[in-house]
Amino acid sequence: MKKMIFLLLGLGLACNSSQKPVADTSNEVAPVMNAVSFAQTITEEDLREHLVVYASDEYAGRETGTPGQKLASEYIKSAYEALEIPAAKNDGDYFQKVPLELTKLPNGTVSIDNTTYSIGTDFITFSQSESSHQGLVFAGYGIDTEGYSDYANLDVTDKIVLIKAGEPKNEDGTYVISGTEETSVWSNMSEAIGKKSEVANDQGASGIFYYDPVNYPRFEGYYNYMRTNDRGQMQVISEDSNTVMILMNTELAKKVYPTIETATAGEALDIPISFSLKSNNEVIDTENVISFIKGSEKPDEYVVISSHLDHIGVNADGNINNGADDDGSGTVAMLEIAEAFAEAAKKGQGPKRSVVFLHVTGEEKGLLGSQYYTDYDPIFPLANTVANLNIDMIGRIDPKRQGGRNYVYLIGSDKLSQELHTLSETINTTYTNLELDYKYNDENDPNRFYYRSDHYNFAKNNIPIIFYFNGTHDDYHRPSDTVEKINFDLLQTRTQLIFHTAWEVANRDNRVAVDTMTK
């Protein structure tokens, strides 16, 4: 699971072949067929057999782009070949290459109106650029929506745009975007900087000065950590990668634009700006692994099941972070779910909708593999993607949790589709009877887990999601996250829950409805 950023009680029911179909007043729920018998192919023994290999020292912690991660990708590919589940790509290649670049911390300066400022002192950046520009445009909060735009009557083409965090308010104290006292996504630190950068790029800006005094210490802390540890930052290589992003401290922002705290109206300043920022970047060779089972009746609609195949590698002292729970547990769960669907297909009871098994790379580096799949190269159209069920750490017990061990944390199930949330609860009651704990589903959760795993890249595209998670523990991102600490009985039951949920979503008459859109 990304840093910055997740039973046995019902097994007797699940093993009862006379189990009734899930009740649904809309009459949309598909016949259960032999879903229970297929779920029984998901066993502790098979999960253990996979994980003993996948989280072994041989894989050296599966850090993105390393030989250990390559071994992990090959293991997953071989498993699908053995199950006779085809690759998702038309050319038969299970690997979707993800072009990543390790951007090392740059050195250098920025000149604004003939005054030179230094990186690490006056500003933070992870960009490199040696370029000159004429013109700085203050664009308020940098928001552009159907009903409100900070870019109205501004031309920022080939200019540097200066924007600030937050969003505008009305005179009565309500927010302009939401029309209420509640902030919108434009104030959400995890999302806003990306959305505002995207808007600036779409408007033609060649660089961005970003002012966020509340979160600047966090940016600065991350920068100093990277500098101390001599590490770079991975990102997807794209045309936008050359856009310069400068995070300004308060002193610099007020020197450049003294009224930045109170100003909202846009203004163009005819001043020269130049960047002298150099770094030694390197290209990272890595890939997602993707297979699928074609739907029998609705082959052009897709249910995506995902987990991340990478982990954090080897510590500076040579200790291997095996990542048995994070996310070895999710990876082997997916392989067992795939086997259950494959058994159904062999018996002529394959899913009505296509089911995609998406193992993503680079999650620990910033959700990069899933970002590439959703934002750059969705093998299957996002418009036809019905739901994403994401699995990230489901093999352990949260020691801080109050309550029994037969639980799983669910995050995001009701964010975009109440129908998916209700379906999920009904499936659990019918088959596995786990305690579904929504502790981390709270919008104000300080851990912000909703934004920290691969489902988020689907959710931001208005695709209903469920994130399955067991919570963190003392072994999280440590060499002690090893196979012998996995609770395989819980892993089995949680995996069966996900299978039954995927089965239901794939086989019901109508796709789950989206009732809340991401703004």
C-alpha positions in Angstrom: 0.0 0.0 0.0 1.2 3.5 -0.8 2.8 5.3 2.1 1.5 8.8 1.4 -0.9 8.4 1.2 -5.9 -1.4 3.3 -14.6 -14.9 8.9 -14.6 -17.9 9.2 -18.0 -17.1 10.8 -19.9 -17.4 7.6 -17.9 -20.2 6.0 -20.6 -22.8 6.9 -23.1 -20.7 5.0 -20.7 -20.3 2.0 -20.2 -24.0 1.8 -24.0 -24.7 1.7 -24.8 -25.6 -1.9 -28.5 -24.9 -1.2 -27.7 -21.2 -0.6 -30.5 -18.9 -1.9 -29.9 -16.3 -4.6 -29.5 -12.7 -3.3 -32.8 -11.0 -2.9 -33.2 -7.8 -4.9 -36.4 -5.8 -5.2 -35.5 -4.6 -8.6 -35.3 -8.2 -9.9 -31.9 -7.4 -11.5 -29.8 -9.9 -9.5 -28.5 -12.8 -11.7 -29.2 -16.4 -10.9 -26.6 -17.7 -8.4 -25.9 -20.7 -10.6 -23.0 -22.6 -8.9 -21.3 -19.5 -7.5 -20.9 -21.2 -4.1 -19.2 -24.2 -5.5 -16.8 -22.0 -7.5 -16.0 -20.0 -4.4 -15.0 -23.2 -2.7 -12.0 -23.5 -5.1 -10.6 -20.5 -3.1 -8.7 -22.3 -0.4 -6.2 -21.6 2.4 -3.8 -24.1 0.9 -3.8 -22.5 -2.6 -3.4 -19.0 -1.2 -0.5 -20.2 0.9 1.2 -22.0 -2.0 1.1 -18.9 -4.1 2.2 -16.5 -1.3 5.2 -18.6 -0.1 6.7 -18.1 -3.6 5.5 -14.5 -4.2 6.7 -13.1 -0.9 10.0 -15.0 -0.8 13.4 -13.5 -0.6 14.0 -14.5 -4.2 11.7 -11.6 -5.2 13.8 -9.1 -3.2 10.8 -7.0 -2.1 9.4 -6.5 -5.7 10.4 -2.8 -5.9 9.2 -1.2 -9.1 11.5 -1.8 -12.1 13.9 -4.2 -10.3 14.7 -7.8 -11.2 12.5 -8.9 -8.2 9.5 -7.1 -9.6 10.2 -8.7 -13.0 10.1 -12.1 -11.3 6.8 -11.2 -9.8 5.3 -10.2 -13.1 6.5 -13.4 -14.7 4.9 -15.4 -11.8 1.6 -13.8 -12.4 1.7 -14.2 -16.1 2.6 -17.9 -15.7 -0.3 -18.4 -13.3 -2.8 -17.1 -15.9 -1.2 -19.2 -18.6 -1.7 -22.3 -16.4 -5.3 -21.3 -15.9 -5.7 -20.8 -19.6 -7.0 -17.3 -19.0 -6.0 -15.1 -22.0 -4.1 -11.8 -22.0 -6.2 -8.7 -22.1 -4.3 -7.2 -25.0 -5.2 -8.2 -28.5 -1.6 -9.2 -29.3 -1.6 -11.8 -26.6 0.9 -10.0 -24.4 0.0 -10.1 -20.7 2.3 -7.2 -20.1 1.2 -3.5 -20.5 4.4 -1.5 -20.5 4.2 1.4 -18.1 6.7 4.2 -19.1 8.0 5.6 -15.9 10.8 8.0 -15.2 12.8 8.3 -11.9 13.2 12.1 -11.6 16.1 12.9 -9.3 15.9 16.0 -7.2 17.0 18.9 -9.4 19.6 21.5 -8.5 19.4 25.1 -9.5 17.5 28.4 -9.4 14.6 30.3 -10.7 14.8 33.9 -11.9 11.7 36.1 -11.5 11.8 39.7 -12.8 15.6 39.5 -12.7 15.8 38.3 -9.1 17.2 34.8 -8.5 15.7 32.4 -6.0 17.1 29.1 -4.8 15.6 25.6 -4.6 15.1 24.3 -1.1 15.2 27.8 0.4 12.6 29.8 -1.5 10.7 27.1 -3.3 10.4 23.3 -3.8 10.3 21.6 -7.1 10.7 18.1 -8.5 10.8 19.4 -12.1 13.8 20.0 -14.4 13.8 22.8 -17.0 16.2 25.2 -18.6 14.0 27.7 -20.3 13.0 31.3 -20.4 9.5 32.9 -20.6 8.1 36.3 -20.8 5.0 36.9 -18.8 3.4 35.7 -15.5 -0.3 35.4 -15.1 -2.1 35.3 -11.7 -5.1 33.1 -12.2 -6.6 33.1 -8.7 -7.5 29.6 -7.5 -6.8 28.1 -10.9 -10.3 26.6 -11.2 -12.2 26.1 -14.4 -15.6 24.6 -14.3 -18.9 25.0 -16.2 -20.2 27.6 -13.8 -17.0 29.3 -12.7 -13.6 30.0 -14.2 -10.5 31.8 -12.9 -9.3 31.8 -16.5 -12.1 33.9 -17.9 -10.6 36.7 -20.1 -7.1 35.4 -19.4 -4.6 34.2 -22.0 -2.0 32.0 -20.4 -0.7 30.4 -23.5 3.1 29.8 -23.2 3.0 31.8 -19.9 3.8 30.9 -16.4 0.6 30.8 -14.3 0.5 31.6 -10.6 -2.4 29.9 -8.7 -3.2 29.4 -5.0 -4.8 26.6 -3.0 -8.4 26.7 -2.0 -11.5 28.0 -3.7 -13.7 31.1 -3.8 -16.4 32.0 -1.3 -19.6 34.1 -1.7 -20.3 37.1 0.5 -22.5 35.0 2.8 -19.6 32.6 3.5 -20.8 29.8 1.3 -18.5 28.3 -1.3 -19.1 29.4 -4.9 -18.5 25.9 -6.4 -20.7 23.9 -4.0 -23.2 26.6 -3.2 -23.0 25.4 0.4 -20.8 25.7 3.5 -19.0 22.5 2.3 -15.8 22.7 0.3 -15.6 21.0 -3.0 -12.9 18.7 -4.5 -11.0 21.9 -5.4 -10.0 22.3 -1.8 -9.0 18.7 -1.3 -5.2 18.7 -1.1 -4.9 15.1 -2.5 -6.9 16.0 -5.6 -6.8 19.8 -6.1 -3.1 20.2 -7.0 -3.5 17.6 -9.8 -6.8 19.0 -11.1 -5.5 22.6 -11.1 -2.3 21.5 -12.8 -4.4 19.7 -15.5 -6.5 22.9 -16.0 -3.3 25.0 -16.4 -1.9 22.6 -18.9 -5.2 22.6 -20.8 -5.1 26.4 -20.9 -1.7 26.3 -22.5 0.5 27.3 -19.6 4.1 26.3 -19.9 4.7 26.3 -16.1 3.0 26.7 -12.8 3.8 28.6 -9.6 1.6 27.0 -6.8 1.0 28.7 -3.5 -0.3 26.5 -0.6 0.9 27.8 2.7 -1.0 25.2 4.7 0.6 22.2 3.0 3.9 23.7 2.0 5.6 22.2 5.1 4.5 18.8 3.9 6.0 19.3 0.5 9.2 20.7 2.1 9.4 17.7 4.4 9.1 15.3 1.5 11.7 17.2 -0.5 14.1 17.1 2.5 13.5 13.4 3.0 14.3 12.7 -0.6 17.4 14.9 -0.5 18.7 13.2 2.6 18.0 9.7 1.3 19.3 10.5 -2.2 16.1 9.2 -3.8 14.1 10.4 -6.8 10.4 10.5 -7.5 8.8 8.2 -10.1 6.2 9.5 -12.5 4.6 8.5 -15.7 6.4 9.8 -18.8 4.1 12.0 -20.7 4.0 15.2 -22.7 3.0 17.0 -19.5 6.1 15.8 -17.7 8.0 18.8 -19.1 5.6 21.3 -17.5 7.4 23.0 -14.6 5.7 22.9 -11.2 7.1 25.3 -8.6 5.8 25.1 -5.0 6.4 28.6 -3.5 6.8 29.4 0.2 4.9 32.4 1.6 7.8 34.8 1.5 8.5 34.2 -2.2 4.8 34.2 -3.1 4.3 37.6 -1.5 7.4 39.0 -3.1 6.1 38.0 -6.5 2.5 38.9 -5.9 2.0 41.0 -2.7 -1.8 40.7 -2.6 -1.9 36.9 -3.3 -3.7 36.2 0.0 -6.7 38.3 -0.8 -6.7 38.7 -4.6 -9.1 36.7 -6.7 -9.2 38.5 -10.0 -6.8 37.4 -12.7 -4.0 39.7 -13.8 -1.2 39.5 -16.4 2.3 40.7 -15.5 4.8 41.4 -18.2 7.9 40.1 -16.3 10.7 37.8 -17.4 11.0 34.3 -15.8 13.7 31.8 -16.4 14.5 28.3 -15.0 17.9 26.8 -14.5 16.9 23.4 -13.0 19.0 20.3 -13.8 18.6 16.7 -12.7 19.8 13.3 -13.8 16.7 11.3 -14.5 16.5 7.6 -15.5 13.9 5.6 -17.4 12.3 2.7 -15.4 11.3 -0.5 -17.2 8.1 -1.9 -15.6 4.7 -3.3 -16.5 1.1 -4.0 -15.5 0.0 -7.6 -15.9 -3.5 -7.9 -17.3 -5.7 -10.9 -18.2 -9.5 -11.2 -18.7 -12.4 -13.6 -19.1 -14.7 -12.5 -21.9 -18.4 -12.0 -20.9 -20.9 -14.4 -22.4 -23.8 -11.9 -22.8 -22.3 -8.4 -22.2 -18.7 -8.8 -23.4 -18.3 -5.0 -23.9 -19.0 -4.2 -20.3 -16.1 -4.8 -17.8 -15.7 -5.5 -14.1 -12.1 -4.7 -13.1 -10.5 -6.5 -10.1 -7.2 -5.0 -9.1 -4.2 -5.3 -6.8 -0.7 -4.0 -6.9 2.2 -6.4 -7.7 5.0 -4.2 -6.4 6.4 -3.5 -2.9 9.2 -1.4 -1.5 12.2 -3.6 -2.1 15.3 -3.8 0.1 16.3 -1.5 3.0 19.5 0.4 3.0 20.9 -2.1 5.5 20.1 -5.0 3.1 16.9 -6.3 4.8 14.3 -7.5 2.3 10.7 -6.1 2.7 8.8 -9.2 1.5 5.4 -7.5 1.5 3.4 -10.7 2.3 0.4 -8.6 3.3 1.2 -5.5 1.2 0.2 -6.5 -1.4 1.1 -10.2 -1.7 -2.2 -11.0 0.0 -4.1 -9.0 -2.7 -2.1 -10.5 -5.5 -2.7 -14.2 -4.5 -6.4 -13.4 -3.8 -6.8 -12.2 -7.3 -5.2 -15.4 -8.7 -7.6 -17.5 -6.7 -10.6 -15.4 -7.8 -9.5 -15.7 -11.4 -9.3 -19.5 -11.0 -12.9 -19.5 -9.6 -14.1 -17.6 -12.6 -12.1 -19.8 -15.0 -13.7 -22.9 -13.5 -17.1 -21.4 -14.0 -16.3 -20.6 -17.6 -15.0 -24.2 -18.3 -18.4 -25.5 -17.1 -20.3 -23.1 -19.4 -21.2 -20.7 -16.6 -18.8 -17.9 -17.3 -19.7 -14.3 -16.3 -22.2 -12.3 -18.4 -19.8 -9.3 -18.3 -16.1 -9.5 -19.0 -14.0 -9.7 -15.9 -10.5 -8.0 -16.0 -7.7 -9.0 -13.7 -5.5 -6.0 -13.4 -2.2 -6.4 -11.5 -0.6 -2.9 -11.4 3.0 -1.8 -10.9 4.2 1.3 -9.2 1.5 1.6 -6.5 4.1 2.3 -3.9 5.6 5.0 -6.1 2.3 7.0 -6.4 -0.4 4.7 -7.9 1.4 4.9 -11.2 0.4 1.7 -12.8 -3.3 2.3 -12.3 -2.8 5.9 -13.3 -1.3 4.8 -16.6 -4.1 2.3 -17.2 -6.9 4.9 -16.5 -5.4 8.1 -17.8 -3.2 7.0 -20.7 -3.9 3.5 -22.0 -7.2 1.9 -20.8 -7.2 -1.4 -22.6 -10.9 -1.5 -22.1 -13.0 1.7 -22.3 -13.5 3.4 -19.0 -17.0 4.3 -20.1 -17.8 0.6 -20.3 -16.1 -0.2 -17.0 -18.9 -1.1 -14.6 -16.9 -1.2 -11.3 -13.5 -1.7 -9.8 -12.9 -4.0 -6.8 -9.5 -3.2 -5.4 -7.6 -5.4 -3.0 -4.7 -4.0 -1.0 -3.7 -5.9 2.2 -6.3 -8.4 3.3 -4.2 -11.0 5.1 -3.8 -9.6 8.6 -5.6 -8.2 11.6 -5.4 -4.6 12.6 -4.1 -4.7 16.2 -5.6 -1.3 17.0 -9.1 -2.3 16.0 -11.8 -2.9 18.6 -13.9 -5.9 17.9 -13.6 -9.5 16.6 -11.2 -10.8 14.1 -13.8 -11.7 11.4 -13.9 -8.4 9.7 -12.7 -6.4 6.7 -12.5 -2.7 6.2 -14.5 -1.4 3.2 -13.7 2.0 1.8 -15.5 3.8 -1.0 -18.4 1.5 -1.6 -21.0 4.2 -1.2 -19.0 7.1 -2.6 -20.3 6.8 -6.2 -23.0 4.1 -6.1 -25.4 3.4 -3.3 -26.5 0.4 -5.3 -23.0 -1.1 -5.2 -22.8 -0.5 -1.5 -26.2 -2.2 -0.8 -25.3 -5.1 -3.1 -22.0 -5.5 -1.3 -23.7 -5.7 2.1 -26.3 -8.2 0.8 -23.6 -10.4 -0.7 -21.7 -10.5 2.6 -24.8 -11.3 4.7 -25.7 -14.1 2.3 -22.3 -15.8 1.9 -19.5 -14.8 4.3 -21.0 -12.8 7.2 -17.9 -10.8 7.9 -18.2 -7.6 9.9 -17.9 -4.9 7.3 -16.1 -2.1 9.1 -16.4 1.4 7.5 -14.1 3.2 9.9 -11.8 4.5 7.2 -14.7 5.4 4.8 -15.2 8.6 6.7 -14.5 11.6 4.5 -12.5 13.2 7.4 -10.3 10.1 8.0 -6.9 11.6 8.7 -5.2 8.5 7.1 -6.9 9.4 3.8 -6.9 5.7 2.7 -9.5 6.4 0.0 -6.8 8.3 -1.9 -4.0 5.9 -1.3 -4.6 2.8 -3.3 -5.3 2.0 -7.0 -9.1 2.2 -6.9 -8.8 6.0 -6.6 -7.7 6.3 -10.3 -11.0 4.5 -11.2 -13.1 6.5 -8.8 -11.8 9.9 -10.1 -13.2 8.7 -13.5 -16.7 8.1 -11.9 -16.4 4.3 -11.9 -17.9 2.8 -8.7 -15.3 1.1 -6.5 -14.8 -0.9 -3.4 -11.5 -1.0 -1.6 -10.9 -4.1 0.6 -8.4 -3.6 3.4 -7.4 -5.1 6.7 -5.7 -2.0 8.1 -2.1 -1.3 9.0 0.0 -3.1 11.6 3.4 -3.0 13.1 4.9 -4.9 10.2 3.6 -2.4 7.6 6.4 -1.4 5.2 8.9 -3.4 7.3 11.0 -6.6 6.6 8.8 -8.3 9.2 5.8 -8.4 6.8 6.3 -12.1 6.1 4.2 -15.1 5.2 4.1 -16.8 8.6 2.1 -13.8 10.0 -0.7 -14.1 7.4 -4.1 -15.3 8.7 -4.9 -17.6 5.9 -8.4 -18.5 7.1 -9.3 -14.8 7.0 -7.6 -14.3 3.7 -9.7 -17.2 2.3 -13.0 -15.8 3.5 -12.2 -12.2 2.5 -11.2 -13.5 -1.0 -14.5 -15.4 -1.2 -16.4 -12.3 -0.3 -14.7 -10.4 -3.2 -15.4 -13.2 -5.6 -19.1 -13.3 -4.7 -19.3 -9.5 -5.1 -17.5 -9.6 -8.4 -19.7 -12.5 -9.6 -22.9 -10.6 -8.7 -21.7 -7.3 -10.4 -20.7 -9.3 -13.5 -23.9 -11.3 -13.8 -26.8 -8.9 -12.8 -29.0 -7.7 -15.6 -28.1 -4.0 -15.3 -24.8 -2.4 -14.4 -24.7 -0.8 -11.0 -25.9 2.8 -11.1 -23.7 5.8 -10.5 -25.6 8.3 -8.4 -22.8 10.6 -7.3 -20.3 12.0 -9.7 -16.8 13.1 -8.9 -16.6 16.9 -9.4 
